[in-house]
C-alpha cells in the first residue's frame, strides 16, 4: 500500500513557559531534516502561529501552550490543503 506521511512542526509557546522557543526551533529543524530523509512531507505550521516577538500569538492560545478555538482554526487552515483530496 502506498501512502504519504505528513509530519508537522512543533508549535511555539508564549512567555511565561518552562519551554524555550529556541529549543522548539532546533527541534523543528531536526524534525524537518528527518522528514526529508525519510521521504515524508514536512508541514511548517509553526510560522503561522508566531507573533512579532517570536512567540505564539496571544489570541491563539488559552494559556501560552494550548490552543484555543482561534488557534485550532489556524491549525486547520494550515493543514487543510494536505488532507483534502
ZIPEHU-V848002 format. One record per backbone hydrogen bond with DSSP energy under -1.0 kcal/mol. NH is the residue of the N-H (numbers start at 0). CO is the residue of the C=O. E is the energy in kcal/mol with one decimal. If there is no record, write none. Layout:
nh->NH co->CO e->E
nh->NH co->CO e->E
This chain:
nh->6 co->40 e->-3.1
nh->8 co->42 e->-2.2
nh->13 co->63 e->-2.3
nh->23 co->19 e->-1.6
nh->24 co->20 e->-2.4
nh->25 co->21 e->-1.8
nh->26 co->22 e->-2.5
nh->27 co->23 e->-2.7
nh->28 co->24 e->-1.8
nh->29 co->25 e->-2.1
nh->30 co->26 e->-2.9
nh->31 co->27 e->-2.7
nh->32 co->28 e->-2.2
nh->33 co->29 e->-2.6
nh->34 co->30 e->-2.7
nh->35 co->31 e->-2.4
nh->36 co->32 e->-2.6
nh->37 co->33 e->-2.1
nh->38 co->35 e->-1.1
nh->39 co->34 e->-3.3
nh->40 co->4 e->-3.0
nh->42 co->6 e->-3.1
nh->44 co->42 e->-1.3
nh->48 co->45 e->-1.6
nh->49 co->46 e->-1.3
nh->50 co->54 e->-2.7
nh->53 co->50 e->-1.8
nh->55 co->12 e->-1.6
nh->56 co->48 e->-2.6
nh->59 co->56 e->-1.9
nh->60 co->57 e->-1.2
nh->61 co->65 e->-2.1
nh->67 co->59 e->-1.7
nh->71 co->67 e->-2.4
nh->72 co->68 e->-1.7
nh->73 co->69 e->-1.9
nh->74 co->70 e->-2.3
nh->75 co->71 e->-2.5
nh->76 co->72 e->-2.1
nh->77 co->73 e->-2.1
nh->78 co->74 e->-1.7
nh->79 co->75 e->-2.1
nh->81 co->78 e->-1.3
nh->82 co->78 e->-1.4
nh->83 co->79 e->-1.4
